C-alpha cells in the first residue's frame, strides 16, 4: 500500500515539475534547474524501483543518447549560424532531452523527438515567431510517446 502511495507521489511530483518547466520555457525561454533535476531524479526512481515499461538499462542509454543528441544538434546549429544573439538550443533543452531519455528510453525518446519537432513546426507556422519554446512540445511528445509505447508497441 505504501509502495503505491509513494509511486503516486513521485508521478504527481514529476507532472508538477513538467508543468512548471513547460510554462517557464513558454513565458521566459528558460528551463529552471530547480524543476529539471527533480524531474530527472523522479525518472531514475521510477525506472529503477517501480513498474515502468522502460528497463533501467534502456533508461540510462536513453538518457545518455538524449544528452548527446542535444549537444550534437546544438553544436551543429551554433556553428552554422555564427551571427546570432541566442544559441539555437539552450542547455536547459539539452538537459531536458537527457531527462526525457531516462523517462522514455531510446525508442520512446526517438518517437518523442519526432512528435515534438512536428508539433513545434506546426506551432511556428501558425504563430510565425522567431524563437520556439521546445519544452512544452517535448513534454507533450514525451507523454504521447509513453502512450504509444505502452499501448501500441
Secondary structure as UniProt FT lines:
FT   HELIX           2..28
FT   HELIX           33..49
FT   HELIX           56..80
FT   HELIX           91..127
FT   HELIX           134..147
FT   HELIX           148..152
//
